[in-house]
């Protein structure tokens, strides 16, 4: 059985990971340990730069307690604060410096072999609007909303969409042609067309979520990577490189730095391809899935853009992991059976739901509103 622990300023609740039902008893030493551990590390909040240090400090403490051979660290704070604040270049550099200082301190404390990846820098955005004459169901992908799609689109509507400035449209037939390995069951849940925004533009759904953003993640097809291991050939190849290192006895930390691009990366770096043909892994979900599953986007089991009503009934399972298809990923690095694994980060949901490590500790925040800390104590492997 897997457990979720919620801690908000000392108030604690233990629930069944799959159902979300509260529990009043359990027989699990790690749960007991985490109930004592977590109150010492309250989450400062998505918009508080102290959350950078929080990620590194919790990672170090969990290393001391559990000694995992593999750990995922997710630093989402630079993404959050750069997007929401119209900050100066000097302030952005302070954020970048704090991130790399935290990473350095973590690595010196733990001795992990690092794989450090920046998910791309931040750029100012102009809004895109889908024409009002479109009557099909318009849905948007996962933040930062690089993709939108239309379900039930007519041919006339597709012609209109083809001419939206600063976008490129691909139909479902384009997907079939360009990605013949994709299963029909996956394509069946994709919209009739995918609308890809150009760099520097974003769809108006950023406002519909009640969030104001000055900047959004850049759409870049290569990401900065630093590692002392052999360089991966692609974003989806990182998993293989890490597993081979651990086969040889290395302890490895995969460190994901959101909102950090080549101009922000304060270590020597190489460029890691992060695209498949015209599809760029530019949204957070696809980046994490590619990294941790080692699979291309059409193997994720989760469409780039989906119709929410189709998935609503599946949300009854794993209610603290909303993006999922009612099932958890099974072939992640975190599910490797011969080692102990852990994940810590300020990226909510993805840190636990995609990594599927033995112990996952993350901020419990939605829409930048913090509700404390969430811990996943996973099923025995």
TAZI-V177339 format. One record per residue. N is the residue number from 1. RES is the residue in one letter. PHI is phi in whole degrees, -180 to 180 (NA if undefined). PSI is psi in degrees with one decimal (NA if undefined). D_FIRST is the distance of its C-alpha to the first C-alpha in whole Angstrom. Layout:
<<N,RES,PHI,PSI,D_FIRST> <N,RES,PHI,PSI,D_FIRST>>
This chain:
<<1,X,NA,143.9,0> <2,X,-108,144.8,4> <3,X,-123,145.4,7> <4,X,-110,131.4,10> <5,X,-110,129.2,13> <6,X,-111,130.1,17> <7,X,-132,119.0,20> <8,X,-126,98.8,23> <9,X,53,41.8,26> <10,X,96,-22.0,24> <11,X,-74,128.8,23> <12,X,-129,147.8,19> <13,X,-146,139.8,16> <14,X,-114,128.2,12> <15,X,-131,160.9,11> <16,X,-72,124.1,8> <17,X,-58,-42.0,8> <18,X,-76,-39.0,9> <19,X,-103,-23.4,11> <20,X,81,4.9,12> <21,X,-76,136.8,13> <22,X,-66,145.2,13> <23,X,-119,144.5,12> <24,X,-112,-0.9,14> <25,X,-153,151.9,13> <26,X,-160,160.0,10> <27,X,-126,76.8,10> <28,X,-151,113.2,10> <29,X,-65,-35.5,13> <30,X,-65,-38.1,12> <31,X,-59,-46.4,11> <32,X,-60,-43.6,15> <33,X,-62,-42.6,16> <34,X,-68,-34.4,16> <35,X,-62,-31.3,17> <36,X,-83,-32.7,20> <37,X,-74,-47.3,20> <38,X,-65,-37.8,20> <39,X,-59,-18.1,23> <40,X,-78,-7.9,26> <41,X,-133,65.6,25> <42,X,-65,142.2,26> <43,X,-80,126.7,26> <44,X,-68,-27.4,30> <45,X,124,151.3,30> <46,X,-59,-34.4,30> <47,X,-94,5.2,34> <48,X,-99,118.2,34> <49,X,-57,-19.5,35> <50,X,-64,-15.7,34> <51,X,-67,-20.0,30> <52,X,-65,-51.2,31> <53,X,-66,-33.7,32> <54,X,-57,-44.7,28> <55,X,-60,-48.9,26> <56,X,-66,-40.0,28> <57,X,-66,-43.0,28> <58,X,-65,-38.8,24> <59,X,-60,-44.4,24> <60,X,-64,-44.6,26> <61,X,-66,-39.5,25> <62,X,-68,-35.8,21> <63,X,-59,-45.5,23> <64,X,-64,-35.6,25> <65,X,-80,-40.7,21> <66,X,-114,-23.1,19> <67,X,53,57.2,22> <68,X,-76,148.8,20> <69,X,-76,-23.1,22> <70,X,-134,136.1,22> <71,X,-139,138.0,22> <72,X,-100,130.4,22> <73,X,-118,129.9,24> <74,X,-119,118.8,25> <75,X,-105,96.7,28> <76,X,-96,-12.6,29> <77,X,-55,-44.0,31> <78,X,-59,-36.4,34> <79,X,-62,-49.8,34> <80,X,-62,-50.4,33> <81,X,-75,-34.6,36> <82,X,-70,-32.9,39> <83,X,-71,-38.4,38> <84,X,-95,-16.2,38> <85,X,-117,137.3,41> <86,X,-85,69.4,45> <87,X,-89,159.7,45> <88,X,-77,165.7,48> <89,X,-61,-36.1,47> <90,X,-65,-41.0,48> <91,X,-67,-40.1,45> <92,X,-62,-39.2,43> <93,X,-66,-35.0,44> <94,X,-61,-42.0,43> <95,X,-63,-47.0,39> <96,X,-60,-43.5,39> <97,X,-63,-39.9,40> <98,X,-64,-38.1,38> <99,X,-64,-50.6,35> <100,X,-71,-28.2,37> <101,X,-66,-42.7,37> <102,X,-64,-42.2,34> <103,X,-63,-45.0,33> <104,X,-59,-45.9,35> <105,X,-62,-41.9,34> <106,X,-62,-46.2,31> <107,X,-68,-37.5,32> <108,X,-66,-35.3,34> <109,X,-73,-39.5,32> <110,X,-97,-27.9,29> <111,X,76,13.8,32> <112,X,-65,148.0,29> <113,X,-78,124.2,31> <114,X,-92,145.8,31> <115,X,-127,106.2,31> <116,X,-113,124.4,32> <117,X,-129,129.1,32> <118,X,-92,136.2,34> <119,X,-85,1.8,33> <120,X,118,151.9,37> <121,X,-78,-175.6,39> <122,X,-115,141.0,40> <123,X,-133,151.4,43> <124,X,-65,149.4,45> <125,X,-124,150.4,44> <126,X,-115,147.2,46> <127,X,-82,144.3,45> <128,X,-112,142.0,45> <129,X,-124,136.2,45> <130,X,-80,131.3,45> <131,X,-53,140.2,48> <132,X,-63,-24.0,48> <133,X,-70,-10.1,50> <134,X,-73,121.5,46> <135,X,-104,-11.5,45> <136,X,-66,170.8,42> <137,X,-82,112.1,38> <138,X,-91,123.4,38> <139,X,-129,153.9,35> <140,X,-116,152.8,34> <141,X,-77,-162.6,31> <142,X,-86,152.9,29> <143,X,-52,140.1,31> <144,X,-91,35.9,33> <145,X,60,48.4,34> <146,X,-69,-24.8,36> <147,X,-127,143.9,36> <148,X,-129,170.8,37> <149,X,-156,163.3,37> <150,X,-127,126.3,39> <151,X,-99,137.8,38> <152,X,73,30.2,40> <153,X,-78,139.0,43> <154,X,-85,168.6,47> <155,X,-63,-37.5,49> <156,X,-63,-40.4,51> <157,X,-66,-37.9,48> <158,X,-62,-37.3,47> <159,X,-64,-38.1,51> <160,X,-65,-44.9,50> <161,X,-64,-34.9,47> <162,X,-58,-22.9,49> <163,X,-106,12.8,51> <164,X,-72,126.8,49> <165,X,-62,147.8,50> <166,X,66,25.4,48> <167,X,-140,163.3,45> <168,X,-129,136.5,45> <169,X,-108,139.7,44> <170,X,-129,132.7,42> <171,X,-88,171.4,42> <172,X,-63,-32.3,39> <173,X,-65,-35.1,42> <174,X,-62,-40.8,42> <175,X,-62,-43.9,39> <176,X,-62,-40.5,39> <177,X,-69,-44.8,42> <178,X,-86,-21.8,41> <179,X,-130,69.1,37> <180,X,-64,-16.9,38> <181,X,-75,-14.2,35> <182,X,-68,136.2,33> <183,X,-70,147.2,31> <184,X,-64,-30.7,33> <185,X,-64,-33.4,30> <186,X,-71,-47.7,29> <187,X,-64,-31.0,33> <188,X,-62,-27.6,33> <189,X,-95,0.8,30> <190,X,-84,156.3,33> <191,X,-70,171.0,36> <192,X,-67,-25.0,39> <193,X,-149,152.7,40> <194,X,-110,129.3,38> <195,X,-107,118.9,41> <196,X,-105,124.1,40> <197,X,-79,149.5,42> <198,X,-76,158.0,44> <199,X,-57,140.1,44> <200,X,90,1.9,45> <201,X,-128,155.1,44> <202,X,-149,150.9,41> <203,X,-77,153.6,40> <204,X,-68,-6.1,41> <205,X,-63,-17.4,37> <206,X,-59,-33.6,37> <207,X,-81,-34.6,39> <208,X,-63,-24.1,37> <209,X,-80,0.3,34> <210,X,79,16.6,36> <211,X,-115,139.1,36> <212,X,-103,129.7,40> <213,X,-127,128.1,39> <214,X,-79,-33.1,42> <215,X,-136,162.4,41> <216,X,-138,160.4,38> <217,X,-57,135.7,37> <218,X,-67,150.6,40> <219,X,-96,102.9,39> <220,X,-129,143.4,40> <221,X,-92,0.1,39> <222,X,-138,137.1,39> <223,X,-117,147.8,37> <224,X,-73,137.9,38> <225,X,-137,138.5,36> <226,X,-124,129.6,37> <227,X,-160,151.9,35> <228,X,-93,-2.0,37> <229,X,-84,168.6,35> <230,X,-56,139.8,37> <231,X,-69,130.5,37> <232,X,-64,155.1,35> <233,X,-88,-16.4,37> <234,X,-162,161.1,35> <235,X,-54,-37.9,32> <236,X,-77,-5.5,30> <237,X,-95,-6.5,31> <238,X,-62,-41.3,29> <239,X,-57,-45.9,26> <240,X,-61,-45.5,28> <241,X,-62,-42.9,30> <242,X,-65,-45.4,27> <243,X,-62,-40.3,26> <244,X,-66,-37.3,29> <245,X,-64,-41.5,30> <246,X,-71,-29.1,27> <247,X,-59,-30.5,28> <248,X,-92,7.9,31> <249,X,96,0.5,29> <250,X,-72,147.6,29> <251,X,-97,130.1,27> <252,X,-125,137.3,27> <253,X,-114,123.4,26> <254,X,-95,117.8,26> <255,X,-118,116.8,28> <256,X,-106,122.3,28> <257,X,-111,102.2,31> <258,X,-79,141.7,32> <259,X,75,15.6,35> <260,X,-116,114.0,37> <261,X,-110,-165.0,39> <262,X,-64,-33.9,42> <263,X,-74,-15.6,44> <264,X,-105,-13.4,41> <265,X,-78,116.4,40> <266,X,-100,26.1,41> <267,X,-132,158.8,41> <268,X,-59,136.4,43> <269,X,-137,159.7,41> <270,X,-117,169.3,41> <271,X,-102,131.3,40> <272,X,-109,118.0,37> <273,X,-58,135.6,38> <274,X,-137,51.7,35> <275,X,-153,156.1,37> <276,X,-128,106.6,37> <277,X,55,-118.9,40> <278,X,-88,-7.5,41> <279,X,-89,115.5,37> <280,X,-101,132.7,37> <281,X,-78,81.7,33> <282,X,-114,-5.6,34> <283,X,-103,153.1,31> <284,X,-59,-42.0,28> <285,X,-62,-49.0,26> <286,X,-66,-32.1,28> <287,X,-66,-47.0,28> <288,X,-66,-40.5,25> <289,X,-64,-44.3,24> <290,X,-62,-42.1,27> <291,X,-65,-49.1,26> <292,X,-90,-24.7,22> <293,X,-95,-24.9,22> <294,X,69,30.9,26> <295,X,-129,153.9,27> <296,X,-71,166.0,30> <297,X,-58,-33.2,29> <298,X,-79,2.7,29> <299,X,-107,2.5,26> <300,X,-69,-30.1,24> <301,X,84,-1.6,23> <302,X,-127,116.1,24> <303,X,-61,150.8,28> <304,X,-59,-39.2,30> <305,X,-132,131.8,31> <306,X,-133,159.2,30> <307,X,-87,110.8,31> <308,X,-56,-36.8,28> <309,X,-64,-29.3,29> <310,X,-69,-33.4,28> <311,X,-94,-7.8,24> <312,X,-58,-42.6,24> <313,X,-67,-22.1,22> <314,X,-82,-14.7,20> <315,X,-73,-6.2,19> <316,X,-66,-19.6,17> <317,X,-101,140.5,14> <318,X,54,63.0,13> <319,X,-66,-16.0,15> <320,X,-92,9.1,15> <321,X,-133,64.2,16> <322,X,-60,-32.1,19> <323,X,-72,-16.0,21> <324,X,-73,166.9,19> <325,X,-94,29.9,19> <326,X,80,3.3,16> <327,X,-136,151.7,15> <328,X,-95,145.9,13> <329,X,-58,140.7,16> <330,X,-110,-19.2,15> <331,X,-113,34.8,18> <332,X,-82,167.0,18> <333,X,-60,-37.2,19> <334,X,-64,-21.3,16> <335,X,-92,3.9,14> <336,X,-59,129.0,17> <337,X,-82,-22.0,16> <338,X,-93,5.1,19> <339,X,-139,163.9,19> <340,X,-91,139.6,17> <341,X,-133,154.4,17> <342,X,-151,161.3,17> <343,X,-146,139.4,18> <344,X,-141,140.1,21> <345,X,178,167.2,23> <346,X,-96,8.9,25> <347,X,-96,106.7,24> <348,X,-71,155.6,21> <349,X,70,-61.7,19> <350,X,-60,-36.6,20> <351,X,-57,-41.0,19> <352,X,-94,-42.6,15> <353,X,-74,-32.7,15> <354,X,-92,-37.8,18> <355,X,-69,-41.0,17> <356,X,54,37.9,13> <357,X,-73,169.9,14> <358,X,-60,-47.2,12> <359,X,-128,127.8,13> <360,X,-126,131.3,15> <361,X,-126,125.0,17> <362,X,-147,164.3,20> <363,X,-65,144.3,22> <364,X,-104,87.5,21> <365,X,-137,142.5,24> <366,X,-135,134.7,25> <367,X,55,33.9,29> <368,X,68,14.7,30> <369,X,-103,119.1,29> <370,X,-87,137.0,27> <371,X,-123,27.7,24> <372,X,103,-139.9,23> <373,X,-125,140.9,20> <374,X,-117,135.8,17> <375,X,-124,133.2,14> <376,X,-105,121.8,11> <377,X,-105,106.3,9> <378,X,-79,168.0,7> <379,X,-58,143.5,5> <380,X,-58,143.5,8> <381,X,-89,NA,10>>
